[in-house]
Amino acid sequence: MKAHELRQLSDAELLKRIAEEEQGLANLRFQKVLGQLEKPHRISAARKDIARMQSILRERSMTTKKPQ
């Protein structure tokens, strides 16, 4: 999913998507160990998607944080 599409989601939706992606990543890693993974690039793509979502959440928390 593209960053501009992710920015349209709420924080709760992003957290839900992160959890889903992490579960999917665990499944991909399990398939890799078993030798059943046909497209190994999906692991790195999933990791990048998770990082992208976490970055958006971090950006939002930094912009809403009040200066001291």
C-alpha positions, 0 to 999 in steps of 0.5 A: 500500500502506498504512503498517501493511501496509508495516511488516509487511515486513522490511527486505530486502522493503522494499528490493526493493519500493522498487527495483520502485516506482522502476522502475515510476516510471521507466516511468510517466515514460517513458509520460508523455513519449510521451503514453501515460499515461492516469492521471497521478496514478499518478506522484505515488502512486508517489512517495508510496509510495516515500517512505513505504517509505523513511520506514519504513526510516529509522524502523527505523534510528533506533530500532535506533541506539544512543545515544552 
